[in-house]
Amino acid sequence: LLFSLDIHSNYIRLIKKHQFIYLANLNNLDLSYNQIEFVENEAFYKMRLLESLNLKNNELKSIKNGTFFGAERLNKIDLSNNLIESIENKTFFRLNRLTELKLDSNKIKQLDSE
């Protein structure tokens, strides 16, 4: 069984819905240093064991509600060094184990608390 997948420093531009559905046993996924512009809702669906997700140094502009749906065990998400301007207010809803969230070096202008 595969528990860790490192595909950093490639040319990935898009993470599609259910992209990793057949890698449900992963607990670590590194997608850093790619050219990811968008992550579709439910991209990490059924990744119930995923604890660490690295998306730093990509070209993400926004993070939508539902992006992390299905990966409720996440405790670490690194979104630093992207182009993020907005994060929808329920993006991290149900991520009760999240203890580390990195958002440094982005273009965030406003945090919506509603």
C-alpha atoms as one frame of an Amber mdcrd trajectory, in Angstrom:
protein
   0.000   0.000   0.000   1.167   3.502  -0.811   1.188   5.851   2.198   3.198
   8.807   0.893   3.260  10.368  -2.569   5.694  13.120  -3.563   5.090  14.650
  -6.990   6.588  18.076  -6.359   8.481  20.066  -9.003   6.499  18.924 -12.027
   4.170  20.728 -14.435   0.781  19.913 -12.912  -1.750  22.714 -13.571  -5.064
  21.293 -12.345  -6.220  18.899  -9.649  -9.528  17.389 -10.785 -12.497  16.173
  -8.765 -11.785  12.715  -7.296  -8.241  12.878  -8.714  -6.800  10.651  -5.986
  -9.817   8.429  -5.280  -7.791   5.245  -5.817  -5.077   6.381  -3.401  -7.281
   6.298  -0.317  -4.466   5.010   1.927  -2.224   8.041   1.466  -1.400   9.960
   4.615   1.059  12.378   2.996   0.684  14.119  -0.378   3.233  16.626  -1.696
   2.119  18.661  -4.715   4.435  21.611  -4.080   6.442  23.459  -6.740   4.094
  22.701  -9.609   2.001  25.158 -11.622  -1.364  24.328 -10.043  -3.871  27.088
 -10.769  -7.027  25.387  -9.524  -8.129  22.555  -7.280 -11.637  21.318  -8.051
 -14.132  20.567  -5.279 -13.784  17.071  -3.859 -10.316  16.647  -5.363  -9.306
  14.751  -2.212 -12.576  12.837  -1.868 -12.372   9.539   0.064  -8.840  10.332
   1.247  -9.878   9.583   4.806  -6.328   8.843   5.996  -4.670  11.950   4.501
  -3.000  13.944   7.281  -0.559  16.223   5.447  -1.104  18.108   2.193   1.569
  20.330   0.678   0.439  22.763  -2.031   3.078  25.446  -1.496   4.730  27.278
  -4.386   1.987  26.889  -6.963  -0.238  29.390  -8.750  -3.473  29.007  -6.776
  -5.595  32.164  -6.790  -8.510  31.048  -4.620  -9.590  28.196  -2.387 -13.246
  27.180  -2.610 -15.636  25.496  -0.196 -15.501  21.758  -0.762 -11.852  21.692
  -1.810 -10.904  19.449   1.113 -14.195  17.540   1.334 -13.531  13.874   2.021
 -10.152  14.471   3.673 -11.387  15.294   7.154  -8.328  13.790   8.839  -6.029
  16.546   7.533  -3.973  18.113  10.296  -1.469  20.044   8.170  -2.079  22.062
   4.997   0.617  24.224   3.411  -0.733  26.806   0.939   2.171  29.249   1.270
   3.786  31.031  -1.666   0.802  30.978  -4.002  -1.244  33.825  -5.482  -4.257
  33.307  -3.202  -6.505  36.354  -2.950  -9.606  34.718  -1.506 -10.595  31.764
   0.617 -14.288  30.976   0.932 -15.498  31.083   4.518 -16.351  27.373   4.916
 -13.274  26.015   3.159 -11.883  24.408   6.302 -15.270  23.326   7.683 -15.186
  19.778   9.109 -11.392  19.754   9.296 -11.532  19.316  13.065  -8.011  17.857
  13.266  -6.357  20.754  11.444  -3.548  22.056  13.669  -1.259  23.711  11.109
  -2.326  25.941   8.228   0.302  27.885   6.303  -0.917  30.812   4.206   2.168
  33.040   4.194   3.397  34.800   1.047   0.054  35.033  -0.748  -2.067  37.991
  -1.869  -4.873  37.704   0.697  -6.697  41.017   1.018  -9.570  40.128   3.318
 -10.628  37.367   5.665 -14.357  36.629   5.639 -15.610  35.517   9.048 -19.208
  34.734   8.105
